[in-house]
Each structure stands twice: as structure tokens, then as C-alpha cells.
Amino acid sequence: MMADAIEDIELHLLLEAIYRRYYFDFRGYSMASIKRRITQALVRFEIPTISRLQDMVLRDERLFTELLSYLTVQVSELFRDPLYFRTFREQVVPHLRTYPSLKFWVAGCGDGEEVYSLAILLREEGLDDRTMIYGTDVNPRALERAEAGVYDLDRIPLFTKNHQLSGGKSSLSDYYLAKYGAAVFDKSLRQNIVFSDHSLVSDHVFAEVHFVSCRNVLIYFDRELQDRAIGVMTDALVRRGFLGLGSKETLKFTHHADAYTDFASEVRLYQKKGDLV
């Protein structure tokens, strides 16, 4: 049997073992993406084979916690894809102003960059005092980092440029303090933010929301899991609520495409239809 075929068998067995031992379900993730991440982990942990990794992970919870960071890694930045945030600011915000209170959900929030981007945008638009933002992820360490709101100072120039291009109405420096080589974001931004564990793979709707941001998460799922995740987000949205996806993601070819209109398809912003039963 070819080495690649053996590795594929090992990989499926590892994911099944993780599910049975820790109840984290990665079995519906894109196998190509998972395989790349596991390969990186093997190098990092200096473990020769996936089978050996499986044996160690089953017996060592600390190792699994470290592995989880590889399996759920999401590279993001403040105001990533500035045109998306500019379009949101100019076209979606006017609709949101009509609500007396708002709830946002950032699914797969990682280290919190998307959450803080929205919090800053909402403050600039005068909507922060009436908006609750839920940031969810399956990785507890990522949630801890998101809760802290601390980012490396060398990332700030890019964050600042993105903020400006997104139509920012103030200076990004108004929202953080620089100390000890890090940027610590203003605690007041977190007053209406709740970070919590939630899995698009296995969990269900936890709140009715007006906007869902799930950007650059679905690309790591297979088609069946994408449908499942979009179904959960669709159930969470109010009628005429908005859904934001990543630049390489789409609702086309899913079972839920008919539930939406293309609000600003060039930046992957969709609006749930208002005539659904």
C-alpha cells in the first residue's frame, strides 16, 4: 500500500479517536486542510507518524490541547478585507439603525480580530451601546486570547491601514494602549462582548441575532458540514438579518441558498429573506 494511502487511514483513525476521547469532531473538515495541519504538528512535536500521535494524544490531554491549536488555527487581522467592512458600514449599518437593540454573532472567532473590528466599527457608527456581540470558537486557548484583547505591536501598522481603508472615522490608536511590545485593546470595547465555546459541527442555535459573521471558516469544512453550519446560522438569523462570509466562500450550491438574497455579493454579504415561514 502506498504511503499516502496509509497516512489517509491513520488520519481518519486519529480524527475518530479525538472525537471519541475528547468529543471534538473534525471528521467533517476538509481532509486536505487537516492533513496539512497534522503534518505541521508532527514536525513541531517531533513525532514520526500519525499513528504515534494518536497514541500519545489519547493518553495526554495537554498534548491534545496543543494539537487543537493546529486543528483550529485561523489566520486573521483587524478589518481584514477592508472593502468588506466599508460595504458593511455604508450599506448594512443603515438597516441596523432601525432596530432598538442588536445582536451579532462571530462564529469561529479565533483570537478575536473580527470581533474587535466590529466593536470598533459599531462604536464609530454610534451603535455599540445597543449591540451585544457573541464571539464563539471551539478552541479554549483562542477564546482566552480573544478575551484578553492583546496583539503583537508589529501587527498594528497593518491593522491601522485596514481600518483606514474600511472607512474608519477615528484613529485606531484611540482604541488600544501600547506597552511591553503589545497592543492592549480598550476594555470598554469588551463591555458588550461575550466570548464562548460553540461548535458549528455539533452545537445548535443559542440566540436570535441580526448579523452573523463566519468568514474563512467554511473553507475548512467539507460540503456536508458546510450545509450543516449554514443551516445553524440561518436558524439564528432574524428575518432580513445579514450573513457575512469569507472572500472564497459562497452560499451557492448549498441547500440554504434560497433563504437569502445577494445583498452585496462582491464582498459576500447576504440578507435573509423576509417571507420565510
Secondary structure, 3 states (H helix, E strand, C coil): CCHHHHHHHHHHHHHHHHHHHHCCCCCCECHHHHHHHHHHHHHHHCCCCHHHHHHHHHHCHHHHHHHHHHHCCCCCCCCCCHHHHHHHHHHHHHHHCCCCCEEEEEECCCCCHHHHHHHHHHHHCCCHHHEEEEEEECCHHHHHHHHHCEEEHHHHHHHHHHHHHCCCCCCHHHHEEEECCEEEECHHHHCCEEEEECCCCCCCCCCCEEEEEECCCHHHECHHHHHHHHHHHHHHEEEEEEEEECCCCCCCCCCCHHHEEEEEHHHCEEEECCCCC
